[in-house]
Every structure is written in structure tokens, then in C-alpha cells.
Amino acid sequence: MEALWGWLVVSVLAMSLASTVTQNVCRAPDGRDGAAGTPGRPGRPGFKGERGDAGAPGIRTGIRGLKGDQGDPGPSGNPGKMGYPGPSGPLGAPGSPGLKGTKGNPGNINHQPRPAFSAVRRNPPTGGNVVIFDTVITNEEGRYQSHSGRFVCAVPGFYYFTFQVVSKWDICLSIMSSRRGQVPLSLGFCDANSKGNFQVVSGGTVLQLQQGDQVWIEKDPAKGRIYQGSEVDSVFSGFLIFPST
């Protein structure tokens, strides 16, 4: 029995040794790696990670970076100061006519301006070309100046002026009117007298005057001799026809 048990042990050891020798002698070398397989499908997005710590300040390189995305609107600031007024707009269209007004009170002719004058030559000063009518017959509202021979307008409107001058010689006279800043206007009248008799040269006109305008009679330096005597008179007159509106 012990011999049989020993034989079995020896047989088992012999088989184990033979198997071990066979594995060490007959094992083939490892094969090459196979080709890479087809990439798999993308996986599902992962969860959002936590916000990282602030990075260190960047180094200034002097190169301006790209413009970033627009940020969120900030809070409203304080109202600014009022600006200067803008330029005036264009003129609007005319409005509709208004309603007719009520009838006014009747006018009073006594309250209307009535400048009028008439003057003659009695003892006029000598010299100069302005004909001086030194003696006033009438001077309503005092607009005629006897010392200068000029009528000075105070009420704008239309006026009538006339003169009658006695002479024994050839004579040329003009009704003169002046407006401030403009050349005087002249309206001339002439008469020839070859016989030396009394002769009257006359003239008249309607003028539209503004406040401050002046009217006077002026003689020609070469033909301006006027008769001076008590038997006849030379007259200069004027009056307002109607005022300007």
C-alpha cells in the first residue's frame, strides 16, 4: 500500500514536470497589436464645473486686444444740464383770418394832425441858394421854419406844396425834398422874361414824406433873382393831404 501511494506521488510529479517543460518549450511568441478601432460616439455633456479662481493679472504687451462682448447695461446716471436753445424753426403757414372786430367809435377830425403853413418874403436874408420865406402867414403845428425856409415833416403822409414867386428876370426854381441818408430830390420850374415886366413863376407837387424829411425852395445860382418890393409878394405854402397808414 505504501508502495502504491509512493508510485502515485512520483507519477504526479513526473506529469507536472513534463507539462512544465512542454509549456516552456512549445509557447508561441506574442502577436502584433491590432489596428485602432472606429472612434466611438461623443458622450453626453458633463455637468458645469465650478467657477475657478481669478487668474493673475496679465502682462502688458502694448498690443491692443480684440473687442470684447458687450456687457450688461449699467445703472442710469444723473440727468445732464439743460443744453443751449436750438435754432429757430422755419416760418409756419399763415393762420386763418380772425373774426371781424367790432366797429370802432367815430373819429374826431379835431384830434387828427393837420400840419399846414404859408409864408411870404418880406425881409429875407441874403446869400445862399435856399429861398427864405421869412414872414409866416399861418403855421399850423409849427412845422415850417421861417429862419431856414424849410418844412420839417412830423406826421408821415402825403403833402401838397406850391409856390408863386415874382421876378423881372429869367428865373429857375426847384422844389427840393430830402430824406436822411439819401440824395435830395429836385423838381424844377423855369420862366424866361425878356421884357423886364413883373412875371410870376409857380410850381406845385404832391410828395410822400416820412418823419424828419424836409422840403424847401431852391434857386438856380445863375437864374435866381427874385423881385423884392412892397407891391407884390412871393409865397410858399404846403399842407398834409392825408397821413400814411
Secondary structure, 3 states (H helix, E strand, C coil): CHHHHHHHHHHHHHHHHHHHHHHHHHCCCCCCCCCCCCCCCCCCCCCCCCCCCCCCCCCCCCCCCCCCCCCCCCCCCCCCCCCCCCCCCCCCCCCCCCCCCCCCCCCCHHHCCCCEEEEECCCCCCCCCECCCCEEEEEECCCEECCCCEEECCCCEEEEEEEEEEECCCEEEEEEEECCCCCCEEEEEEECCCCCCCEEEEEEEEEEECCCCEEEEEEEEEEECCCCCCCCCCEEEEEEEEECC
